């Protein structure tokens, strides 16, 4: 699930009251040396998305990642308590972690901080059509998105690449920074800058991460960066188009929560179709390699 351009705390609170806070326990891979370099467009990038928003600098990345990790751990612990956290024996979970193993090595050119992220991939047994990647590389899929859409591995990798791209391009960090003029934004920033108790605000911040609505530009950015990540990992670029065609079929009124934050439409599909040829060579090279 993506994290959107305006903060809807009341909606998030109501949603959390209705549904268990699914979480994840099992870790996944790749922790390296920390680096705070700015996110820039890789020199060899085939898609055109430009530089990340500079306003994100107003929110300390390390503190945001720490709060996200806390919330993710709580979510996964709750899912395990409910018997909903899929274990290592799950074939679907093994497939997702294999995808991540292929995608993660291509993450660092998009954000040097990713070298220090402790990536995790977990699967929650729930009919919800949903998936997300929190800041710091905390990924979760719900079985509903795999089963109801009957996703191929290539299509699942497009979702994972898209969600990873939101984290790599620090869209949530930028969105939170842009709320600083609001009372809630000022409160969050004061906590992050050590003016209050981060421990007490971490859970609320994590909830906000899951209720941030990304802008259309952020969504386009994540589509294209995710497309390139997947192509470099030898996943079929055309799967990005078939994925969103499937999403469009399950849309409409009363559709899945995922589509409230990732609206599917002809423009999105057309844009992906236009960019598939740009990364086709990367895919072919990855397959040969």
Secondary structure, DSSP 8 states (H G I E B T S, - for coil): ---BSSB-HHHHHHHHHHS-----------------------TT-SS------GGGGGS-HHHHHHHHHHHHHHHHHHHHHTT-B--TT-HHHHHHHHHHHHHHTTTGGG-GGGGG---EEEEE--S---EEEETTTEEEEEHHHHHHTT--HHHHHHHHHHHHHHHHTTHHHHHHHHTTTSHHHHHHHHHHTTSS-HHHHHHHHHHHHTTBB--HHHHHHHHHHHHHHHHHTT--TTHHHHHHHHHHHT-STT--HHHHHS---HHHHHHHHHHHHHHHHHHHHHHH-
